[in-house]
């Protein structure tokens, strides 16, 4: 009996060692898969509302399998340019399917602040069409094979941040919204229709964002019990995430400035937001 017990114990130890080895081997394979370099593929896409043809850009990491959250990115007032596509690629590398949208139509870009201002105002002065353009992008993103349509966010820069916040305030089906160097005096202010968790990252030295508008925005968010964070970076000016800001400031005499520290910190805040909303 003692010999039989010892034999069974030996088999048990061998079996446990074998299982441990397989487990360790499987874990190594999983780690290796996770460490595969990102294979980001970007593709231009055309889409439309009933009245406007639009040109966007979708980026996805092809080394990730299965569905993942989707993120809409709304451009600055300059229009759908390389900068917004770079941000789409960055989000794809992080594991999201990112769609850089076109809010002006036909991929139009402004070469001068006067034109940029006119383009931006044309969007906010026609909110039904702006909503239609945003929703067209939203539906296209949700239809992507790589996207979980129940996990959608929107982010935006400058004009684009105001668009994303406005769309969230109208009740758009979004889980999270982030705005960078964005005005918060919006055509539609927060109400009970707001579903998304909100992050706003602005420069405290941004002359385009009046302190009174910030206080009014916070008061409105608090009044509806919104889940939001407003971050203000001391001594940081407008367009702080864009490396083209300094050149545009010099060329057009505008109070713009790239700030590497604020850029890095705001992107980290975005990553934290998405981690908490989509992965926890």
Secondary structure, 3 states (H helix, E strand, C coil): CHHHHHHHHHHHHHHHHHHHHHHHHHHHHHHHHHCCCCCEEEEEEEEECCCCEEEEEEEEECCCCCCEEEEEEECCCCECCHHHHHHHHHHHHHCCEEEECCCCCCCCECCCHHHHHHHHHHHHCCHHHHHHHHHHHHHHHHCCCCEEEEEEEEEEECHHHHHHHHHHHCCCCCCEEEEECCCCCCCCCCCCCCCCEEEEEEECCCCCCCHHHHHHHHHHHHHCCCCEEEEEECCCCECCCCCCHHHHHHHHCCCECCCHHHHHHHHHHHHHHHHHHHHC
